[in-house]
Amino acid sequence: MSGSAGDHRTLPRRRGRALDDAILSAALAELSEDGYGAMTMEGVARRAGASKASLYRRWPGRLELAVAAARHGVPDLRVPPDTGSLRGDLLALLRALADRMDGPAGEALRAVAGEALAGRESLSALRDLSRRTVVVAVTEIVRRAAERGEATSRPTVQSLLVGQAMLRDHVLFVGCPVPDDVLVEMVDDVLVPLYRAP
């Protein structure tokens, strides 16, 4: 059942980032407890101790809020893992993503994917979320590997999305958690050979 944070009018007034963080955290909690089907803007507002109007000023509906919550819940990849090897970096990255996919952020991503497959205009939001959270990180991992002499290819945007695509496929069609041996296979059998290919 959705949580309650009391009447937002009696709580200290929050603005900007603090309010955004409270709303997005509340949305992730709603997704974790009740799933996307039961998530409502009213429930998120109540849990966040905010007004519905403050949600609608930021996001036009629950789908857009779920996308934002998924973005909020994924690892910060601006500084990707740096283990000193291509294999280690890719494995650390996939483990971090898989860990998040096993929680509320994963529920949010599955919700967005479901809406996209149902023909809603959320496909671009899903694509943007995928690219923002992974392409920059993998680009940096492969660049560092090339400097060490481990990667000899210049990756295309599509090749940079392969790891996340495999992970997303497993989460959507097999479920969570993703076994570590599956992640190791993805890295050893597909990603390392892909980025080392001439």
Secondary structure in CASP SS format (residue, H / E / C, confidence):
PFRMAT SS
TARGET T0000
AUTHOR 0000-0000-0000
METHOD secondary structure of the structure
MODEL  1
M C 1.00
S C 1.00
G C 1.00
S C 1.00
A C 1.00
G C 1.00
D C 1.00
H H 1.00
R H 1.00
T H 1.00
L C 1.00
P C 1.00
R C 1.00
R C 1.00
R C 1.00
G H 1.00
R H 1.00
A H 1.00
L H 1.00
D H 1.00
D H 1.00
A H 1.00
I H 1.00
L H 1.00
S H 1.00
A H 1.00
A H 1.00
L H 1.00
A H 1.00
E H 1.00
L H 1.00
S H 1.00
E H 1.00
D H 1.00
G C 1.00
Y H 1.00
G H 1.00
A H 1.00
M C 1.00
T C 1.00
M H 1.00
E H 1.00
G H 1.00
V H 1.00
A H 1.00
R H 1.00
R H 1.00
A H 1.00
G C 1.00
A C 1.00
S C 1.00
K H 1.00
A H 1.00
S H 1.00
L H 1.00
Y H 1.00
R H 1.00
R H 1.00
W C 1.00
P C 1.00
G C 1.00
R H 1.00
L H 1.00
E H 1.00
L H 1.00
A H 1.00
V H 1.00
A H 1.00
A H 1.00
A H 1.00
R H 1.00
H H 1.00
G H 1.00
V C 1.00
P C 1.00
D C 1.00
L C 1.00
R C 1.00
V C 1.00
P C 1.00
P C 1.00
D C 1.00
T C 1.00
G C 1.00
S C 1.00
L H 1.00
R H 1.00
G H 1.00
D H 1.00
L H 1.00
L H 1.00
A H 1.00
L H 1.00
L H 1.00
R H 1.00
A H 1.00
L H 1.00
A H 1.00
D H 1.00
R H 1.00
M H 1.00
D C 1.00
G C 1.00
P H 1.00
A H 1.00
G H 1.00
E H 1.00
A H 1.00
L H 1.00
R H 1.00
A H 1.00
V H 1.00
A H 1.00
G H 1.00
E H 1.00
A H 1.00
L H 1.00
A C 1.00
G C 1.00
R C 1.00
E C 1.00
S C 1.00
L H 1.00
S H 1.00
A H 1.00
L H 1.00
R H 1.00
D H 1.00
L H 1.00
S H 1.00
R H 1.00
R H 1.00
T H 1.00
V H 1.00
V H 1.00
V H 1.00
A H 1.00
V H 1.00
T H 1.00
E H 1.00
I H 1.00
V H 1.00
R H 1.00
R H 1.00
A H 1.00
A H 1.00
E H 1.00
R H 1.00
G C 1.00
E C 1.00
A C 1.00
T C 1.00
S C 1.00
R C 1.00
P C 1.00
T C 1.00
V H 1.00
Q H 1.00
S H 1.00
L H 1.00
L C 1.00
V H 1.00
G H 1.00
Q H 1.00
A H 1.00
M H 1.00
L H 1.00
R H 1.00
D H 1.00
H H 1.00
V H 1.00
L H 1.00
F H 1.00
V C 1.00
G C 1.00
C C 1.00
P C 1.00
V C 1.00
P C 1.00
D H 1.00
D H 1.00
V H 1.00
L H 1.00
V H 1.00
E H 1.00
M H 1.00
V H 1.00
D H 1.00
D H 1.00
V H 1.00
L H 1.00
V H 1.00
P H 1.00
L H 1.00
Y H 1.00
R H 1.00
A C 1.00
P C 1.00
END
